[in-house]
Amino acid sequence: MNNDSVTKEVKEPSSLKLILTLGIAGLISGIAIISIYELTLPTITAYKAKVLREAVFKVLPGVTRIQKMRYADGALQKNASEENNSDTLYAGYDHNDTLIGYAIPGAGPGFQDTIGILYGYKPALQMIVGMEVLESRETPGLGDKIFKDADFQENFKALTPNPNIVLVKKGSKTSPHEVDSISGATISAKAVVRILNKSHKKWLHRLSE
């Protein structure tokens, strides 16, 4: 008896069977991903809202109440929607319900990816009084200093945005519209300044109205 008579022929699966198997596997994976996303979305949304609320109080010292606003039809209006867009900002009031200022979002490209910030602005003083980085994927140990470096953060406690904010070499700041850079993270620091200038230019006339 030769080998051919005892060896069973092994047939390869047909192309149709392979396609069906891959299709079913892809469908199951897709359903699993969507299900996980739907389950975690409320938690993620609630966490982002909490972080944003805490940031508003940080960038506007003395605030006891905040009101979400939007710019529409040439004026600021109260905004009860949960959605945020580029025309959304937050008004901050003290315990006497007197307006202290506005917490204004801004975003733009950094070294690695988009940088999202929130800064506090007091129209009466024409001054930025705080800045928080809400979103950043900048290089750990370098670019992430835009939110970890205390000296860099100090630049935004009393910053005059008029006519423009200017980034200068670290230790050479002499004017209230200048920001000391960060050693080894100049690109990320420039990105923050660029975002502030762009956002302030957009909102200045709106807040004046």
For each residue, the residues with C-beta under 8 A, 3 or more apart:
1: 5 6
2: 5 6
3: 6 7
4: 7
5: 1 2
6: 1 2 3
7: 3 4
8:
9:
10:
11:
12:
13: 17 18 21
14: 17 18
15: 18 19
16: 19 20
17: 13 14 20 21
18: 13 14 15 21 22
19: 15 16 22 23
20: 16 17 23 24
21: 13 17 18 24 25
22: 18 19 25 26
23: 19 20 26 27
24: 20 21 27 28
25: 21 22 28 29
26: 22 23 29 30
27: 23 24 30 31
28: 24 25 31 32
29: 25 26 32 33
30: 26 27 33 34
31: 27 28 34 35
32: 28 29 35 36
33: 29 30 36 37
34: 30 31 37 38
35: 31 32 38 39
36: 32 33 39 40
37: 33 34 40 41
38: 34 35 41
39: 35 36
40: 36 37 43 44
41: 37 38 44 45
42: 45 46
43: 40 46 47
44: 40 41 47 48
45: 41 42 48 49
46: 42 43 49 50
47: 43 44 50 51
48: 44 45 51 52
49: 45 46 52 53
50: 46 47 53 54
51: 47 48 54 55 134
52: 48 49 55 56 118 134
53: 49 50 56 57 66
54: 50 51 57 58
55: 51 52 58 59 103 118 132 134
56: 52 53 59 60 63 66 90 92 103 118 120
57: 53 54 60 63 66 92
58: 54 55 61 130 132
59: 55 56 103 118 119 120 129 130 131 132
60: 56 57 63 66 92 100 101 102 103 120 129 130
61: 58 120 129 130
62: 94 100
63: 56 57 60 66 92 93 94 100 101
64: 93 94 95
65: 92 93 94 97
66: 53 56 57 60 63 90 91 92 93 103
67: 78 90 91 93
68: 78 79 80 88 90
69: 76 77 78 79 88 89 90 91 102
70: 76 77 79 81 85 87 88 89
71: 75 76 77 87 89 206
72: 75 77 87
73: 77
74: 209
75: 71 72 209
76: 69 70 71 89 91 206 207
77: 69 70 71 72 73
78: 67 68 69
79: 68 69 70 88
80: 68
81: 70
82:
83:
84: 88 105
85: 70 88
86: 105
87: 70 71 72
88: 68 69 70 79 84 85 105
89: 69 70 71 76 102 103 104 105 203
90: 56 66 67 68 69 102 103 104
91: 66 67 69 76 99 101 102
92: 56 57 60 63 65 66 99 100 101 102 103 120
93: 63 64 65 66 67 96 97 98 99 100
94: 62 63 64 65 97 98 100
95: 64
96: 93
97: 65 93 94
98: 93 94
99: 91 92 93
100: 60 62 63 92 93 94 122
101: 60 63 91 92 120 121 122 123 124 129
102: 60 69 89 90 91 92 120 121 123 203 207
103: 55 56 59 60 66 89 90 92 118 119 120 121
104: 89 90 118 119 120 121 199 203
105: 84 86 88 89 116 117 118 134 199
106: 116 117 118 119 195 196 198 199
107: 114 115 116 117 135 195
108: 114 115 191 194 195 198
109: 113 114 115 191
110: 113 114 115 136 137 138 143 187 188 191
111: 138 139 143 187 188 191
112: 137 138 139 143
113: 109 110 136 137 138
114: 107 108 109 110 135 137
115: 107 108 109 110 133 135 136 138 146 188 191 192 195
116: 105 106 107 133 134 135 136
117: 105 106 107 131 132 133 134 192 195 196
118: 52 55 56 59 103 104 105 106 131 132 134
119: 59 103 104 106 128 130 131 132 156 196 199
120: 56 59 60 61 92 101 102 103 104 128 129 130 131
121: 101 102 103 104 127 128 129 161 200 203 207
122: 100 101 125 126 127 129
123: 101 102 126 207 208
124: 101
125: 122 129
126: 122 123 160 161 162
127: 121 122 158 159 160 161 176
128: 119 120 121 131 156 158 159 160 161 196 200
129: 59 60 61 101 120 121 122 125 156 157 158 159
130: 58 59 60 61 119 120 156 157
131: 59 117 118 119 120 128 153 156 192 196
132: 55 58 59 117 118 119 147
133: 115 116 117 136 146 147 192
134: 51 52 55 105 116 117 118
135: 107 114 115 116
136: 110 113 115 116 133 143 144 146 147 188
137: 110 112 113 114
138: 110 111 112 113 115 142 143 144 146 185 188
139: 111 112 142 143 144 185 188
140: 143 144
141: 144 145
142: 138 139 145 184 185 188
143: 110 111 112 136 138 139 140 146 185 187 188
144: 136 138 139 140 141 147 148 188
145: 141 142 148 149 152 182 184 185 188
146: 115 133 136 138 143 149 152 182 185 188 189 191 192
147: 132 133 136 144 153
148: 144 145
149: 145 146 152 153 182 185
150: 153 154
151: 154 155 180
152: 145 146 149 155 179 180 182 189
153: 131 147 149 150 156 157
154: 150 151 157
155: 151 152 159 173 179 180
156: 119 128 129 130 131 153 159 179
157: 129 130 153 154
158: 127 128 129 176
159: 127 128 129 155 156 165 176 177 179
160: 126 127 128 175 176 177
161: 121 126 127 128 164 165 177 196 197 200
162: 126 177
163: 177
164: 161 177 197
165: 159 161 177 178 179 193 196 197 200
166: 175 177 178 179 193
167: 178 179 181 186 189 190 193
168: 172 173 178 179 180 181
169: 172 180 181
170: 180 181 182 183
171: 180
172: 168 169 180
173: 155 168 178 179 180
174: 178
175: 160 166 178
176: 127 158 159 160
177: 159 160 161 162 163 164 165 166
178: 165 166 167 168 173 174 175
179: 152 155 156 159 165 166 167 168 173 189 192 193
180: 151 152 155 168 169 170 171 172 173
181: 167 168 169 170 185 186 189 190
182: 145 146 149 152 170 185 186 188 189
183: 170
184: 142 145
185: 138 139 142 143 145 146 149 181 182 188 189
186: 167 181 182 189 190
187: 110 111 143 190 191
188: 110 111 115 136 138 139 142 143 144 145 146 182 185 191 192
189: 146 152 167 179 181 182 185 186 192 193
190: 167 181 186 187 193 194
191: 108 109 110 111 115 146 187 188 194 195
192: 115 117 131 133 146 179 188 189 195 196
193: 165 166 167 179 189 190 196 197
194: 108 190 191 197 198
195: 106 107 108 115 117 191 192 198 199
196: 106 117 119 128 131 161 165 192 193 199 200
197: 161 164 165 193 194 200 201
198: 106 108 194 195 201 202
199: 104 105 106 119 195 196 202 203
200: 121 128 161 165 196 197 203 204
201: 197 198 204
202: 198 199 206
203: 89 102 104 121 199 200 206 207
204: 200 201 207 208
205: 208 209
206: 71 76 202 203 209
207: 76 102 121 123 203 204
208: 123 204 205
209: 74 75 205 206
